[in-house]
Amino acid sequence: MSVNGIYKIEMLTTYDWEPRATALLRDGTYWGAGAQHYAVGNYTVDGSKFLADISIVTHGKPRALFGKKVDRYDIAVEAEISGDVFTGVGKDKEGNHVVQYRISRLADLP
């Protein structure tokens, strides 16, 4: 199954789903960015399972994520694909923190 496309990346917060980034997925490569970060990585799809290893690099004012304020976060994302929406979790590489993710298709790639 191809998931190539442009996606909205959201994280579940105390209040609701919060938009965090826009990402491009193409043939196993993940590129994303928000106002104060960019992200690069690789992903695989196995049936309805989406697995990604992503490095998030911050710039500007540091913001706490996964329990710490650093310039780079390496995470693993595991999600279930249902139509144009993937829901799952992102875990820091140390396995100490988990964040719920929702990835929603916005458009096909040109």
C-alpha atoms as one frame of an Amber mdcrd trajectory, in Angstrom:
protein
   0.000   0.000   0.000   1.365   3.416  -0.936   0.962   6.224   1.579   2.792
   8.818  -0.526   1.256  12.220   0.167   1.097  15.403   2.217  -0.056  14.976
   5.825  -1.058  16.964   8.904   0.708  15.731  12.057  -1.159  16.158  15.356
  -0.344  15.279  18.964  -2.948  14.643  21.650  -2.601  17.156  24.485  -4.533
  17.690  27.692  -7.090  19.751  25.782  -7.431  18.089  22.380  -5.524  17.213
  19.227  -2.917  19.923  18.540  -1.536  20.457  15.010   2.270  20.173  15.173
   3.601  19.879  11.625   3.067  19.183   7.973   4.859  16.170   6.527   5.621
  14.745   3.100   5.773  10.955   2.798   7.318   9.501  -0.311   8.544   5.980
  -1.007   9.746   5.320   2.545  11.147   8.794   3.276   9.579  11.205   5.782
  10.138  14.993   5.669   8.278  17.292   8.034   8.418  20.802   9.458   6.657
  23.176  11.797   7.322  26.732  12.896  10.211  25.755  15.197  11.398  22.376
  13.959  12.029  20.106  11.031  11.933  16.328  10.930  13.500  13.693   8.698
  13.252   9.937   8.755  12.222   6.710   7.160   9.032   4.683   7.317   7.618
   1.322   6.323   4.077   0.127   5.759   3.091  -3.472   6.445  -0.597  -4.009
   5.759  -2.344  -1.472   7.991   0.738  -0.831  10.176   2.808   2.337   9.755
   6.252   2.337  11.406   8.650   5.290  11.282  11.989   6.321  12.769  12.148
  10.117  12.826  14.681  12.701  13.997  13.105  15.995  15.060  15.502  18.966
  15.123  14.392  22.160  16.849  15.426  25.733  16.108  14.434  28.898  17.875
  13.214  28.770  21.452  13.523  25.211  22.847  10.276  23.539  23.872   9.856
  20.518  26.088   8.961  17.324  24.272   9.230  13.786  25.599  10.097  15.142
  29.039  13.150  17.161  28.039  14.362  20.272  26.238  17.026  19.365  23.689
  17.832  20.328  20.103  17.171  16.851  18.694  14.643  14.147  19.486  14.827
  10.673  17.966  11.464   8.939  18.032   9.769   5.790  16.788   6.187   6.069
  15.555   3.825   3.093  15.438   0.380   3.706  13.963  -2.637   1.925  12.525
  -3.773   3.074   9.075  -7.510   3.506   8.551  -8.317   5.172   5.239  -6.532
   8.529   5.123  -5.837   8.682   8.891  -3.105   6.974  10.899  -3.451   6.872
  14.695  -0.827   5.623  17.082   2.022   6.579  19.350   5.419   8.201  19.173
   8.037   6.980  21.649  11.389   8.490  22.498  14.290   6.126  21.780  14.912
   5.618  25.505  11.353   4.363  25.880  10.556   6.757  28.732   7.840   8.873
  27.099   4.926   8.177  24.783   2.819  10.710  22.858  -0.358   9.912  20.925
  -0.142  10.862  17.236  -2.704  11.348  14.491  -1.512  11.650  10.895  -4.135
  12.804   8.384  -3.756  12.966   4.606  -4.189  16.453   3.173  -3.297  15.878
  -0.472  -1.505  13.685  -2.963   2.032  14.579  -3.979   2.301  16.405  -7.307
